[in-house]
Amino acid sequence: MIWLILLLLLVAVVAGPGIWVKAVLKRYSVRLDYLPGTGGELARHLINRFELKAGLEETLQGDHFDPSDNIVRLKQEHLQGQSLTAVVVAAHEVGHAIQFHQRDWRLLLRSKLALLAAMVQKLAQIAIMLMPILSLIPATAILGRGLFLVIIVSIVFNLLVHLITLPVEFDASFNKALPILQKGEYLNQSDLTKARKILRACALTYVSSAVMGLLNLSTLFRRIR
């Protein structure tokens, strides 16, 4: 019974935030004619207003800011959509562009860690394929342990990326996007309350990823012991 409860809690931690985020974003994706423009128009306006040298383009890979190219990328429904979700998501991604413009050390560190994590992850994938083969050869036991260490390092790097991502995302949402929307009077008070819900829901996905990273790391440490 206890294991079943723990399993349900784990599923809730992993899948719950994602389901909630989709529900919240969908709820506020309805077109609002009284908004002054689309998400893309707001993003372009804010880029010009804060004199950012960032680009803006449509993407199929999910809304994000790419620091390597200094480009804000929005999905079609957010770039061209005139909804609360589109506006809030656009403001959030421009918040990352502002961080980059200000040379925020957390954003820069996350970018470097993400590159290292990607490289180590490729090595870990190779290690996972080789370990079953090496385990059959006694003389390669030490090498097998080395490959296992590569896998651990990969998970640690991913965990570090998740942990540094949390303050970066919260800052872009609640120290950049929300004050901009409020002080610039882009949204009325009722919509600002809803904007907080959208930003809070999105932040939970990063909390969930960090928790999963900790669980993976603790599982590996138990196996090592």
C-alpha positions in Angstrom: 0.0 0.0 0.0 2.8 2.4 0.9 4.6 1.6 -2.4 1.4 2.4 -4.3 1.0 5.7 -2.5 4.6 6.6 -3.3 4.1 5.6 -6.9 1.0 7.8 -7.2 2.9 10.7 -5.6 5.8 10.3 -8.0 3.4 10.2 -11.0 1.7 13.4 -9.6 5.0 15.2 -9.2 6.2 14.2 -12.8 3.0 14.4 -14.8 0.8 16.7 -12.7 2.5 20.1 -13.4 2.6 19.4 -17.2 -1.1 18.6 -17.3 -1.9 21.7 -15.2 0.2 23.9 -17.4 -1.5 22.7 -20.6 -4.9 23.3 -19.0 -4.0 26.8 -17.8 -2.5 27.8 -21.1 -5.5 26.5 -23.0 -7.9 28.2 -20.7 -6.4 31.6 -21.4 -5.7 31.1 -25.1 -9.1 32.6 -26.1 -8.8 35.6 -28.4 -9.4 38.9 -26.6 -10.2 41.8 -28.9 -9.6 44.4 -26.3 -5.9 43.6 -26.0 -3.7 46.1 -27.9 -2.0 43.5 -30.0 -0.7 40.0 -30.5 2.0 38.3 -28.6 4.5 38.9 -31.4 3.6 42.6 -31.6 4.1 42.9 -27.9 7.4 41.1 -28.1 8.6 43.4 -30.9 7.4 46.5 -29.0 9.3 45.5 -25.8 12.4 44.6 -27.8 12.4 48.2 -29.2 11.3 49.8 -26.0 14.3 48.3 -24.0 16.6 48.8 -26.9 17.5 45.1 -27.1 19.4 43.7 -30.0 17.4 40.6 -30.1 15.6 39.0 -33.0 12.1 37.6 -33.1 10.9 34.7 -35.2 8.4 31.8 -35.3 9.4 28.4 -34.1 8.0 24.9 -34.1 10.1 23.7 -31.1 8.4 25.6 -28.3 8.6 29.1 -27.0 12.2 30.0 -25.9 14.9 32.6 -26.0 18.1 31.4 -27.7 21.1 33.2 -26.1 23.5 31.8 -28.7 21.7 33.7 -31.5 20.0 36.3 -29.3 16.6 35.5 -30.7 13.2 35.3 -29.1 11.3 32.4 -30.6 7.6 32.0 -30.3 5.2 29.4 -31.5 2.7 30.5 -34.2 -0.3 30.6 -31.8 1.7 32.9 -29.5 3.4 35.0 -32.2 0.2 35.7 -34.0 -2.3 35.1 -31.2 -4.1 37.9 -29.4 -4.8 36.1 -26.2 -3.7 36.4 -22.6 -1.5 33.3 -22.9 0.2 34.7 -26.1 0.9 38.1 -24.4 2.2 36.6 -21.2 4.4 34.0 -22.9 5.9 36.7 -25.2 6.6 39.0 -22.2 8.3 36.1 -20.4 10.6 35.2 -23.3 11.5 38.9 -23.8 12.3 38.8 -20.0 15.1 36.3 -20.9 16.3 38.7 -23.7 16.5 41.4 -21.0 18.5 39.1 -18.8 20.9 38.5 -21.7 21.1 42.2 -22.4 22.0 42.8 -18.7 24.5 39.9 -18.8 22.7 38.1 -16.0 25.3 35.6 -14.7 22.6 33.0 -14.0 21.4 32.9 -17.6 25.0 32.8 -18.9 25.9 30.0 -16.5 22.8 28.0 -17.5 23.8 28.4 -21.2 27.3 27.1 -20.6 26.1 24.2 -18.3 23.5 23.2 -20.9 26.2 22.9 -23.6 28.4 20.8 -21.3 25.4 18.7 -20.2 24.5 18.0 -23.9 28.1 16.8 -24.6 28.3 14.6 -21.4 24.8 13.2 -22.2 26.1 12.0 -25.6 29.0 10.3 -23.8 26.5 8.8 -21.3 24.4 7.3 -24.1 27.5 5.6 -25.5 28.4 4.4 -22.1 24.9 2.9 -21.6 25.3 0.9 -24.8 28.8 -0.3 -23.9 28.3 -1.3 -20.3 26.3 -4.5 -20.9 29.0 -5.7 -23.4 31.9 -4.8 -21.0 30.2 -6.5 -18.1 30.7 -9.8 -19.9 34.5 -9.3 -20.1 36.2 -9.5 -16.7 39.3 -7.6 -17.8 37.3 -4.5 -18.6 35.6 -4.2 -15.1 37.6 -1.0 -14.4 36.6 0.5 -17.7 33.0 -0.4 -16.9 33.1 1.5 -13.7 34.5 4.5 -15.6 31.6 4.4 -18.0 29.2 4.2 -15.0 30.9 7.4 -13.7 30.2 9.1 -17.0 26.5 8.3 -16.6 26.5 9.8 -13.0 28.3 12.9 -14.2 25.7 13.3 -17.0 22.8 13.2 -14.4 24.6 15.6 -12.1 25.1 18.1 -15.0 21.4 17.8 -15.9 20.5 18.4 -12.3 22.7 21.5 -12.1 21.0 22.8 -15.3 17.6 22.3 -13.7 18.6 24.0 -10.5 20.1 27.1 -12.1 17.0 27.2 -14.4 14.6 27.8 -11.5 15.9 31.2 -10.5 16.4 32.2 -14.2 12.8 31.4 -15.0 11.3 32.9 -11.9 13.3 36.1 -12.5 12.1 36.3 -16.1 8.5 35.8 -15.0 8.1 37.7 -11.8 10.9 40.3 -11.9 10.8 41.0 -15.6 7.5 40.0 -17.4 5.0 40.7 -14.7 6.3 44.2 -13.6 6.5 45.1 -17.3 3.0 44.1 -18.0 1.8 45.9 -14.8 3.8 49.2 -15.0 3.3 49.5 -18.7 -0.5 49.0 -18.2 -0.6 46.4 -21.0 -3.1 44.4 -19.0 -5.9 45.4 -16.6 -5.9 44.3 -13.0 -8.1 41.3 -13.7 -5.9 40.0 -16.5 -2.8 40.6 -14.3 -4.2 38.1 -11.8 -4.6 35.6 -14.6 -1.1 36.4 -15.9 0.3 35.4 -12.4 -1.5 32.1 -12.7 0.0 31.4 -16.1 3.5 32.3 -15.0 3.1 30.3 -11.8 1.9 27.2 -13.7 4.8 27.4 -16.1 7.3 27.7 -13.2 6.0 24.4 -11.8 7.3 22.5 -14.8 10.8 23.5 -13.9 10.3 22.5 -10.3 9.1 19.1 -11.4 12.2 18.7 -13.7 14.5 19.5 -10.8 12.7 17.0 -8.5 13.1 14.3 -11.1 16.8 15.1 -11.4 17.2 14.6 -7.7 15.3 11.3 -7.8 17.5 10.0 -10.6 20.6 11.0 -8.8 19.5 9.4 -5.5 18.6 6.2 -7.4 22.1 6.0 -8.9 23.8 6.6 -5.6 21.8 3.8 -4.0 22.9 1.5 -6.8 26.5 2.5 -6.3 26.3 1.7 -2.6 
